[in-house]
């Protein structure tokens, strides 16, 4: 089994006739999926998604893949293939198209409709190529065949890339639900046919590789959702991903069955469900949908609200309801149904929302206490089936944290794939397929690119560290007037503190420390104001930790007397 190594050097030029595969996101993390394929001087990209920030990344809206390695080769990109319409696969497209607006976007009808609506908000009109399962299209030296796969959003596709270096089969996100709500199953016959032709490199979804057995069918959620609609004494508020068409279809059907009206809440939810309805992916019973104004005229037991915020996102509708910062006021007897999974890293935020809703009297139904969610990803049993059907020559697990990638690699080996041909890569690690063999050859930059309001890439790891420090430790501003001739304090310094517990006498012990620091600096001939500020900041920081066991952010200001 091939592992990435931190000492990897920059990747050498790709050998003639070879195929290079570089993930710029999605390996070692859940989200930000983006894979760049290079062959015969051209690039083809599969997916371009975002990663949502964790609690230690305050102020960040989303995290993008790092485009540095392809920025000087934008003209070589022949297409971006989008496997499905989830944010972690399409959310980064607007930022990529800012760099080159005419890159063709290839995807299914619903996927393109979702990305076109998103791009409209960014003022971008994309070039799109609509495909469906069974289609085969050429983009430069890449011959792409599209295969139907089942996932938690309609119209998902796997893609087979035929190149001069061999064939790659990329599953995208998928599972093998045998009773899907839209009756569109993962096309294992196509997988088998491609396997007979010869799959040289198999990129497989690893998200559920640690989960034994088979993923539960979406239809098995119907009883739990129906029970909530039948037994809830007042309003039902359902929170889901804004793109989870299948789950929302189940909610609409159950609400209609029990005489409830439904309103969509949240801009992305209203937009996406409108698109899904217009294209026929969401079947809405007549007169079921009402606007929020009409809700006021209905008795509480006839109301169902469908909103965003299932991951505890602070600005989403459900979080704002829990914080009493939304026009919809949660009250006693309301039932909140969280119809989604807990994405790793979001647990604390989700439980904070659950506690907030419960405090206002709501009954919260979630994955932990009812069967209201099934995964959209293949479990270990399904992955093994795929390996046995496809019989790939080389395997590269994708889409998952490192433990998921490792579990997926182990499954491939157990089905007979040569361990030396199973490649576990991470973001930025370069994998070359040359003469039928896949191997790690180097790396490219693949850091986090933070979107902070209107700024892309402005926030850095250092600035995020400062924000966390501000939140957890507070800030102390030290204003010192220094005699330019002697280097001594002209008067006692002023201390301005926020978030650092103090009283009038707290900072008296640190004044001698500052005086000593300035005296030492004067003896050594240090007179530059910036250098003095750094010395004072370090001295005050050491004092704060030694005395108070705190590490506040120190802002020194030195003024010449």
Secondary structure, 3 states (H helix, E strand, C coil): CEECCCCCCECCCCCCCCEEEEEEECECECCCCEEEEEECCEEEEECCCEECCCCCCCCCCEEECCCHHHHHHHHHEEEEECCCCCHHHHCCHHHHHCCCCCCCEEECHHHHHHHHHHHHHCCCCCCEEECCCCCEEEECCEEEEEEECECCCCCCEEEEEEECCEEEEECCCCECCCCCCCCCCCCHHHHHHHHHHCCCEEEEECCECCCCCCCCCHHHHHHHHHHHHHHCCCCEEEECCCCCHHHHHHHHHHHHHCCCEEEEECHHHHHHHHHHHHCCCCCCCCCCECCHHHHCCCCHHHEEEEECCCCCCCCCHHHHHHCCCCCCCCCCCCEEEECCCCCCCCHHHHHHHHHHHHHCCCEEECCCCCCCCCCCCCEHHHHHHHHHHHCCCCEEEECECHHHHHHHHHHHHHCCCCHHHEEECCCCEEEEEECCEEEEEEECCCCCEEEECCEECCCCHHHHHHHHHHHHHCEEEEEEEECCCCCCECCCCEEEEECCCCCCCCCHHHHHHHHHHHHHHHHCCCCCHHHHHHHHHHHHHHHHHHHHCCCCEEEEEEEEC
